């Protein structure tokens, strides 16, 4: 069956998203493939659909059990034979996977990279007739990636041993990470590479300097009450405290971190997948397994560790393509924490220096003067980006010529021989009388007291922006002392100028959501009713709600209000299996009732053949007793009428072969006329 037919009949989509088609064709063709696509861009379809077109089994290497189980559930829901071998399986689930492998009916086999360490795994995969390997979250193979997994290094050996094509997918990979993926997975041989952009235009970007951060998060959540969201925190204790504060404020919230018992974490994961409007307050332990498509907002109560981590974490919002929002809070304590985490790590000095540069890039995004989206995507090498979906495009910041201030700061760094951090340097600029200054004689420096036009908080903002422009970086060998980069030299020599933001510190509280309602006020009650039906079905089957239908599909139902199965089949995300399973239930919500439809007609829903079937049935009813209404009753079975609609014979001979002599004599000419008119 062709990819286009499977896309429609199995997955319920009329067309590919931008960029998916080329990737699917390359994977079907058996090319080694590296695809870098934005989160929510439809990566999984790019290996699931080829797996159905190609013969044999596709092995999918995926990092988290929850992610694998969700994808397997989703595939089975649309009628695809898929299974996972994980430590979370029941014995019955594992037996079912083995039976399907032995019977040759399994099309996709999911497993974690850790399983590749088992000697029996390779023998099993050889016997299973594996024809392709798909690697999800491929950046985990890279030491430069932010989620490095050593077991991913075995995948290249698996590809060589099985001698099958490999398709690798990731949502975030800078040049260094891409190069390491090619080296580790493809032995340095360049695969067919598709860079489909990192832009997520449906996500609104927003940063705020910390000013009562708990109140800032509570106000942000209050303006979006009832919407599913994630709040990322830097510490375990903060997840618990902020979760309690959100519950006290009337939200439904729970916390999640790596220190919890495994069962408690699973309970939170299950609740978040199934409940509408739940807020999870988490550390980054709540990570790649999050596959919920209708998360409407992500907030960072603390600065993320890098620009790659930031992109990955906000990418969990709005995976269904509907509008979503983000808020990231940042302050001096965050930067100190992230710097110390880098400096206290076991990485070699060159890696730590690069990580400080990555953090500087994130600070540059936080302190950006113009469009955040252009700044973010520019980091990944994308230019010519239009936005209108960030706080700086909404309200351009006030700026000032910061050349003199920056030059004073750089001079203080230079005159103290790059041995001190921002705190001591600010004391020098302010002319403070501290023991540290007096002991080192820094009160005699030309820069002592030259910065009194700004207070301490303003100087902290200036130093943050200097880091954001990558003018200074902490030196790992000097315990975080600031060292100038080459970019700072022209400013120090008065050969270049620099513009900075006026950091007012004050946060804009109680701001209204930057995105519109998901549906019009008129359609909102119907959308709520559809969500209630979805939740009831999901609880009955003990699956996440989005396995039934995602939000985007329900929104389209609420807006288009299909009257019958034909209309329902044209809704995005409603494939043949889901139409059969849930079509009637959701039509009842929309229209108060659903019409009883013959199973053969149901299979033609949404197709041109469906309308032909209806017309042929009308003609048959009119001729059931002949043209004069006096003959012996005669009819065609529903399957025979469906066959006429599908085969569409174009002459009397073809119609007779299909219907037989007697039925052709009564219905043949009229049926041919219907087909000609169509």
N, C-alpha and C positions, 0 to 999 in steps of 0.2 A: 504494500500500500504506500502511496506517495506521502511525502512529508506534509504537503498542503492538506491532504485529506485527513491525515492523523491529527494535524493541528486543529482542524475544525471538529472532527468527530469525537476525538478523545479529550482534547483539552478545552474545546469550546471557544476557540479564538478564530476570527475571520482572517487575521493577518498577523505577521510578525511585528514585534516592536522594532524600532529603529536599530539596525545593526545585527539583529538576531539571525536573519535569513542567511547572510553570508557565512556566519559562524556555523550554523547548522549544516549548510552545504559542505563546508570544509571537513567537518567531523564525519558526516555521512560518507564522504569520499575517502575516508581513512587517512587523512593528513594529520601529522602531529601538529597540535594546535595550542596556542597560548592566547587566551581571551581575557582582557582586562576591561571589566564592565562595571558601571556604577551599581551600588547596592540597590536592589529593587529593579534592576534593568533586565531581569529575566535570565540569569545565568543558568539556573537548574534546567530550564526548558532546552537549553542548547546542548545538553548531553542526554536528557531524558527522551527527547523526540528522536535523535539519531539512534538511540538504543532500540527503539521500536522498529525503525527502518532496517537496521543492520541485523544480520543473522547472529546467533550466539548470544552470550551473556556479556553485559557491560558491568565491570566492577567499578564501583564508585567509592573512592577513598575520601572520607569526610571526618572532621575533627571531633565532633561531639555526638553523643548518643541521642540527645534530645532532638538535634537537627535531623539525624538519620531517621528516627522513628516518625517524625512529622512528615518527612518527604515520602516515606514508605506508605504511611496512612493516606496521604494525598493521592499517590499513584493508584493505590488499590481502590480508592473512592471513584476514580475515573475508569476503572476496569483494567488496569495494567498489573501484571504479575510482578511484584517486587518484594524483596525481603532484605532483612538486615541480620548480620551475625554480630551481636554485641554482648557485652557482659551483663546488660540489663534484660536480656531475653529470658522468657520462661522456657522450660524444657520443651513445651509444646510448640512454641514459636520457632525454636531452633530446629526441631524435627520437621516442621512444615517447610522451612527453607531447604533443608537437605532433600526432602521428597520432591520439591519443585525442581531442584537442580538435577536430580536423577531422572526425573520425567522429561527434562528438557523444556519445561514451560516457563521457567524464571527468565525474565528479561533484564532486570537490574538487581545487582547484589551489592548492598552497602556494607562497608566495614571501616573500622577505625584504623589508622596507620599502625597503631601498636600491635595489631593482630598479625602484621607482616613479619613480626619477630618470631612467630611460631613456625617450626619446621614443617608441620602438617599443612599449613595454609597454602604454600606453593604447590604441593602435590594436589591438593583439592582443586585449586584454580586451573591446573593443567587438565585435570579430568573434566572440569565443568564446561570446557569449550569457550573460554573467554575470548572475545573478539575485539575488546576495546577497554581501556582504562580511562576513567574520568577522575580528576583530582579537584576537589572543591577546596577553597581557601588555600590556594597554592602558595601564597606568600609565607605560609608556615614553614616552607623548606629553607627560607633564607635567614641567615644570621642577622641581616639588616631589617627583616620584617619584624613587626611588633608582637607577633604571636608565635615565635619560633618553636617548632616541635621536632625534636631529633629523629623521631620515628619516620618523619616524612622523607628522610634521606634514603630509606630503603626502597622508595617507589621507583627510582631510576633503575635499580637492579631488577625489580619486578618487570618493568617494561622490557629490559634486555632479555630476560629469561623467557618471557611469554612471547616475545617478538610480535607485539601488537601495537597499534597506534595509541597515543596518549593525548588526551585533551585536558589542559590545565586551565582553571578559572580562578580569578581573584577580583576583588573590588578595589584593591588599593595596592599599588606597587610602584615605587619610584624607580629611577634608572638602575640604582644599585641592586634593588630587590629583583627587578626583571632579569638582570644579568645573571644573578645567582640561580634563579628559577631555571633559566635556559641551561646553565652549567650542570645543575644537580639532577634535573628531570630528563633533559634531552642530550646529555653528554656534550654540551656546547654546540650542538647542531641546531641552527636557527629554525624553530618551527614556524608554521604559518601564524603570524601574530596579528591580533585584532585589538587595537586600542580604541574602545568605544566611548572614550570620554568619561570624565568623573562628575560631570554636572548633574545635579539633582535639582532641577528648576522648581520642583514643587515644595522644596524645603526652605523655609525662611530662616536666615541666619541672624543671630543677635548676641552681642557681648555686653556685659556690664561690669564695671569695677565694683568690688564688694563694698557694700555699705549696709550692714545689718543683713548678712546673707540669708539667714533663716527666714526673715520677713520677705526678702526678695523672692525666694523660692515659693513661699506660701502664697504670696500675691500672684505670682505667675500661674500657679496651679489653680487658684480660686477663679481666675478669669477663664479657665478651661475645664471647669468642673464637669465630671461625667465622661471625660475623654481619657483613653488609655495613655499612660505616659511612663517614662523612666527618669529617675533622678540619679545621676552618678555622683558618688562621693569618694573622697580620697582615703577615708579611714572606715574601718568596720564600726567603730563606736558612733560615728556620725550617721551611718545608715540607720541605726536603731533609733537614735534621737530624733532624726528628721522624719522617719516613718511615724513615730508616735505623734509628733507635732501635726503631721498631715491628718492622721486619724482624729486627733482632738479638734481639728478645724472642720471636720465633717466629710473628709474624703475617705475612700476605701484604699488603704495603703498597707504594704508589707515590706519588710526589709530582706536583703539577700547579701550574703558575703561568704568567703571561703572558709570562715571559721565555724559555720553552721554544720550540723549533722547532714549527711547526704540525703536522708529521707526528708528532712525539713526543706532542703533546697529543692528537691523534686516536687514537693507540695506547692511551693511558690511558683515554680516553672509551670506546673499544671494549671494552677489558678490563673496565672497571667495569660496563658494560651486560651483558656475557656471563658474567662469573665470579661465583660465589657466594662470599661471605666476604671479598671484597677491600676493603681500607681505602684511601681516597684522602686524602692530606694536601695541602690546597690553599689557595690564596688565593681571594678571591671571584671570580677569573677562571673558576673552576669553578662556573658559576652556573645561569642559566635553562635551559640545555640538558639539565640532569639530569632525566631522565624515568623513572628506575628506580623501580618501585613498592615494592620490598621492601627499601629501606634501613632498617635496624633502629635505627640511632642516628646522631646528629650531635653532635659536640663542638666547642666553640670554645676553642682554646688561648689566644685573645686576645679581648678585648671587641669585638663588632661595632660598626659605625659609627653605627647608629641602631636604634630599636625596629622600624622598618619592615624594615630589612635583617635584623635578628635573626629576625623573624617569617617572612620569605621563606626564610631559610637553614634554620631548623629545620623548615620545612614540607616540605623534601625528604625527611624521614623519614616512614615509615609511610603512604605514599600509597595503599597497598592497604587501609588501614583497620585493619590488625593493630597490636598494641601496639608502640610505639617509644619511645626515650628520648633525652634531650638532656642535655648538661652544658656550662655556660658558665663559664669562668674569667675573673676580672677582678682588676685591681690598679691601683695608681697610675700605673705606666708606660703601661698601656693608655689611661687617661684622658688623659694628657699627649699621647700620640701622636694620638688622635682629635681632641683640641682643636687641636693644631698643624695637622692636615690641614684642619680647617675654616678656621682663621685664615690659612693659607697659600694657600687657594683664591682663585679670581678672582671669586667671587660678590659681589654688592653687600652692604653692611653689614647690611641688613634680612634678607637671606637667611642670612647667616652667624649672625646672632643667633637666627633660627628654628632653624638646624641645631644650635646649642648647646642650645636648648630640647629638641630631639628627643633629643640625647644625654643630657640630664638625665632625660628620660622613661625611657630605658634604664637609667640608674643607679638610678632609682626602682624599677624592676623588680628589679635586682640586690640592692638593699638593702631590699626589701619586708618589711613586718612581718607581713603576712598573705598568704593565698593568691596565688600568682604568676599563676595563670590569670585571676583576677578583676582583678588589676592590669593585665595585658597586654590583656585584652579591653576593659577600661574605657577604655584609651587610644583604642581604635577606636570608642568610643561604645556598647559593649554592657554591659548590667547584668544582674543577676539570674542570675549564672552559678554553677553548682555545679561542684566540682572533685574533690578526692580524688586528683588526679594531679599533684602537685608536691611538692617536698621540704618546703615549709613546711606543707602539709597533713599530710604524713607525720610531721614533727617540728616543731611550732610553735617559733619562735625565742624566746630569752630577751630581754626588752626592759627598758628603764629610762626614767625621766623625764629626757629630754635637754634640757629647757628652759634650765636654767642654763648648760650647756656651749654650747648654740647661741647664747644671748644674749651670752656672752663673745666668741664668734667674730664675731658680727655687730658687736659694739661695736668690736672690733679693725679690722674692715673700715671701719666708719664713721669712726673716729678717724685712720685713715691715708688717708681721703678716696678710698677705692675705687681705689687706684693699685697694689695689690700682689696677688700670687698666694698660693696656700695655703701654700707653703713658708715665705715670709717671715712670714706671719701666725702660723703655728705657732711659729716661733722667738720671736716677740713674746710669745705666750701662755705659752711655757715659760721665758721670761726668759733666753734664750740670749745669749751675749756674742759677737756677730758684728760684722764690720766694717760691714756694711750697716745694722745696727741702730744702731751707734755714730755712723756718719756722718750718719744722719738724725735722731738724737736720739730714736729710738723707745723707748729705755730709760727715758724720762721720761713715757711715756704711762701713764694709769691702768690700762690693760689689760696692761701689761708684767709678766709673771710670774704672772698670775692663774690660769693653767691648768695648774699643776704636778701636779694630781691625776691627769692622764693623761699617758702618754708620747707620743712623736712618732707612733708607729704608730697609737695609738688616736685621736689628733687627726686623722690622715689619714682614718681611717674615719669620724669625725664629719663632716669636710668633704665626704666622698663622699656621706654620707647627706643633708647639707644640699643638695647638688646634686640628689640623687635626689628630694627634696621640692620642687625648683625654687625654693629660697630664694635661691640665688646663681647667677649665670651669668658666664662670662668675657666681658669687654668686648673685642670685636675691635679696637677703636680704641686700646686700652691694653695690647696685647700679652698678653692673657690675664689681666689684673688682674680680681679678682672684684668684681662689682657686685651689690648687693642687688636682688631683685625686690619687687614690691608684697606678695607673700605673706609676706615676712620682716618687714615693718613691725610687725604686731600682736605678734609674738614679742619684738621689740626693745623695744616699749613696754610689755611685761608685760601684754598684753591677750589672749594666747593661749599655750597650752602645746604641747609636741611630744614624742612618744615615739620613741625610737631603738632600734635593735638593739644588743645587746652583740656587737661584732665580735671574736670570739675569734681570728680570723685562721687558726687551725689548720684544715686541711681534713680531712674524714672520708675516710680512705683505705680501699680494698679493700671498699667497700660492695657488697653483693649487688645484682644487677639489680632494679629496681623493678617490672618487668613479669614476668608469668609466662611459662613456656614457650609456644611457639606452639601446640603440641598436647600431649596427654597423653603420659606416658612410654610407654604402650602403642602409641600411633599414631606415635611418633617414627621408628621404623625404616622404616615404610611411607612417611612423608613424605620421608625421605632417598632412598629408592628412586625415588620419583616425581620428585624433583629431579634425580637422576642421569639418568633417562630424558629429562627436559626438556633437560638440558644436552647430552646426546648428539644430540638432534634439532636443537637450536639450533646446535651446532657443525657438524653436517652441512649445515644450510641457511645457515650464516654469518649468523645473526641473533641479537639479544639473547635471553636465555632467557625474559624476560617476554613477548616477542612470542608465544611458544608458549602459555603460561599464566602468570598471575602467582601469587605465593605464596598469596594468599587462595583461589584456585581449587584449588590442590594441597592446601591444608589441609583444605578441605571434602571433597575426594576421600578424603583419609586418614581423616577422621572418619566419613564416610557410607559409604565402601567400596561404590560402586555395582557391582551384579552384571552389568549389561547396558547396552546403549546407551540404553534408556529411562531408567535411573537416572542414567547419565552425562549425558544431556541436561538433567536437572534440576539439575545442579551450576551454580552461579553462574559466569558467564564462559564457558560452553561453548555457543556458538551452533551453528547448523547446519553452517557451513563448518568450524569447528574440530572438531566431532563427526566429520565425515566424514574430516578429515585425520588426527586424532590419537586418536579414540575407542578404536579397537582396541588401539593401542600402550599406552595407559595402563590399559585394562582388563586387558591381559596382566600388567602389573606388579601390579595389585591382586588379580587372581584366578588368576594363573598361566596363563591362556589366555583368548581371546575367541571367542565363538561366531560362526560365519559367518552373516551376515545379508544377505538380498537387498537390492539397492540401493533398491528401492521401499519396502521396510519401513524401511530406514535413514532415509529422508526423514521418516518419521512418528515417529521416536524421540522419546520424551518427551511425546507428545501423546495425547489420548484416542483419536484415530483409530488410533494404533498398537495399542492393546489390541483395538479393533474388528477391525483387520486380522488379528490373531492368532486371534481367535474365528472369523472368517469362513473363514480358512484351515483350521481344524480341521473346520468343518462341511463344507467342500468335500471335504476328504480322506475324510470319512465317507461322502459321497454320490457319490464319483467313479465308482462302478459302479452307481449307483442305490440305491433304498431296500432292495432285496432282494439287492444285491451281484452281480447277474448281467447287468447291462446293459453296453453298450460304454463303455470308459473315456472320461471327459470332464472337463475342468478349465477354470478361468479363469486368464488370465495374471496375474502379480503386479501389473501396472499396473492391470488391470481390478478386482482385489480392492481395491487402494488407492483406486480411484475410488469404489467402493461405500462404503468406510469414510468417504470425505470428503464425497461428495454426500448420502449417507443418504436414498435414496428411501423414501417412506412408504407406497407402495401398489404393487399388482401392475403397473399401467401404467407407473409410473416405473421399476420394476425391470426390466421387459421392454425398455423403451427403452435402458436402460443395458447389459443383458447380451445382448440378442437373444432370439429366441423359444426356440431349443433350450436354451440355458443357463438361461434364466428358468424353463423347464418343470422342469428338474431341481433347480436351486438356489434359485429365487426365493422360495418360501415360507419355507424354512429361513433364508435371509439376512434376510428381513423380520422373522422372529422374533428373530434376534440383535439387529437394530437396535432393536426394541421393548424388549427386555430391557435394552439399554444406556441 
